[in-house]
Amino acid sequence: MIKLVRVDYRLLHGQVAFSWTSRLGADCILLVTDTLLDDPIRVTSVKLAKPPGVKVVVKGIEDSIKAIKSGVTDKYHLFVVCETVEGAVRLIKELGLKELNLGGTTPGEDKKELGPVVYVTKEEEAMLKELQDQDVNVYLQLVPDSKELKIKL
């Protein structure tokens, strides 16, 4: 059962590993990234940040979608963390999910700031708007104790 899908370019760090995982009651974190898999040292270091008793799986976008659709993840209380907006949007659409938490994206010259530590390109903004038009709740929330900030695109 998917507890939450979050975009966070940092993938697994203190807020994700402990605050969110604990609040959600997650026993497995799926890190959705097409860049991390090519760097075994980075995979190992990211996995070191995991809380005790929580499984961490790293998969590319396509493999993540296939794994969830196959039912192999059904036994877990799954917290899905996507490295990119594009990956999260693809996952949300493919799985017909209705919620997306934006927790952190990289700033850039051609990016618009949607809120604290969340920056998007015009293409990403259009993708998120399309999700909202399909009644997906897209919101910013850095930590579980902070208030959800609704985004109007």
JOVEN-V95681 format. One record per backbone hydrogen bond with DSSP energy under -1.0 kcal/mol. CO is the residue of the C=O (numbers start at 1). NH is the residue of the N-H. E is the energy in kcal/mol with one decimal. If there is no record, write none. Layout:
co:CO nh:NH e:E
co:CO nh:NH e:E
This chain:
co:1 nh:78 e:-2.7
co:4 nh:80 e:-2.8
co:5 nh:101 e:-2.6
co:6 nh:82 e:-3.5
co:7 nh:103 e:-2.6
co:7 nh:104 e:-1.1
co:8 nh:11 e:-2.3
co:13 nh:17 e:-3.8
co:14 nh:18 e:-2.3
co:14 nh:19 e:-1.1
co:15 nh:20 e:-2.7
co:16 nh:21 e:-1.5
co:18 nh:22 e:-2.1
co:19 nh:23 e:-2.3
co:20 nh:24 e:-2.7
co:21 nh:25 e:-1.1
co:21 nh:26 e:-1.9
co:27 nh:55 e:-2.3
co:28 nh:79 e:-2.5
co:29 nh:57 e:-2.7
co:30 nh:81 e:-2.9
co:31 nh:59 e:-2.4
co:32 nh:83 e:-2.5
co:36 nh:39 e:-2.1
co:39 nh:43 e:-2.3
co:40 nh:44 e:-2.2
co:41 nh:45 e:-2.4
co:42 nh:46 e:-2.8
co:43 nh:47 e:-2.3
co:44 nh:48 e:-1.0
co:46 nh:49 e:-1.6
co:47 nh:50 e:-1.5
co:51 nh:54 e:-1.6
co:55 nh:29 e:-3.0
co:57 nh:31 e:-3.3
co:59 nh:33 e:-2.4
co:60 nh:64 e:-2.2
co:61 nh:65 e:-2.3
co:62 nh:66 e:-2.5
co:63 nh:67 e:-2.5
co:64 nh:68 e:-2.4
co:65 nh:69 e:-2.6
co:66 nh:70 e:-2.1
co:71 nh:74 e:-1.4
co:73 nh:76 e:-2.1
co:76 nh:78 e:-1.0
co:77 nh:27 e:-1.7
co:77 nh:28 e:-1.3
co:78 nh:3 e:-3.4
co:78 nh:4 e:-1.0
co:79 nh:30 e:-2.5
co:80 nh:6 e:-2.6
co:81 nh:32 e:-3.0
co:82 nh:8 e:-2.7
co:84 nh:88 e:-1.9
co:85 nh:89 e:-2.9
co:86 nh:90 e:-2.4
co:87 nh:91 e:-2.2
co:88 nh:92 e:-2.9
co:89 nh:93 e:-2.6
co:90 nh:94 e:-2.7
co:91 nh:95 e:-2.1
co:92 nh:96 e:-1.0
co:92 nh:97 e:-1.8
co:98 nh:137 e:-2.6
co:100 nh:139 e:-2.3
co:101 nh:7 e:-2.5
co:102 nh:141 e:-1.5
co:104 nh:9 e:-2.0
co:108 nh:111 e:-1.5
co:112 nh:120 e:-2.4
co:115 nh:118 e:-2.2
co:117 nh:105 e:-2.3
co:118 nh:114 e:-2.6
co:118 nh:115 e:-1.2
co:120 nh:112 e:-3.2
co:121 nh:125 e:-2.6
co:122 nh:126 e:-2.1
co:123 nh:127 e:-2.1
co:124 nh:128 e:-2.5
co:125 nh:129 e:-2.4
co:126 nh:130 e:-2.2
co:127 nh:131 e:-1.8
co:128 nh:132 e:-2.4
co:129 nh:133 e:-2.4
co:131 nh:134 e:-1.1
co:131 nh:136 e:-2.0
co:132 nh:135 e:-1.9
co:137 nh:100 e:-2.9
co:138 nh:151 e:-1.2
co:139 nh:102 e:-3.2
co:140 nh:149 e:-3.0
co:143 nh:146 e:-1.7
co:149 nh:140 e:-2.6
